[in-house]
Amino acid sequence: MQIRILLFISSFITWVLLRWSFEPQNIVIGIAVSVLVSLMTAGIFEKKSGLLKRPWRYLWLFYYFPLFAWECFKANLEGAYRVIHPDLPIRPGIVKVRTTLKSDTGLTFLANTLTLVPGTMTVDIDRDGGFLYVHWMNVESPEIDRATALIVERFEKILRRIFG
């Protein structure tokens, strides 16, 4: 029951922050959506009882999101620069990168992060070997260790603190 209340409160706060409208109909809709979210997702959190054991680790998200935004900004600038200067070479390819993340949530978060950053897209995850296959717009190095350092490392350090 506590999980559902926490989910309701966090969902409603998110709704209010995203809508920033305090009209009665928006508040009612926000309450309805928050109730649905808490009812539909509570089972996920109840199955993973250790999810809320170390809530301080989620403070790293406040560091992760600005880093992610900055990396997206830089990648967008690089992509725009390549469009403006078509003489610049583009060497697309799929590279194999190593990851030390083991949890499904951590791997999903990393794969989605790489897909959302312009110029990279996660193609496959090899859970057994601890590898991701990433399509890279401009392959700077086909070597696993170097590609890992260039693509994954900056995100993985923080995700390891969040997802263990």
Helices and strands as residue ranges (DSSP letters): H 2-19, H 24-47, G 49-52, G 55-60, H 61-84, E 93-98, H 104-116, E 120-126, E 131-136, H 144-151, H 153-163
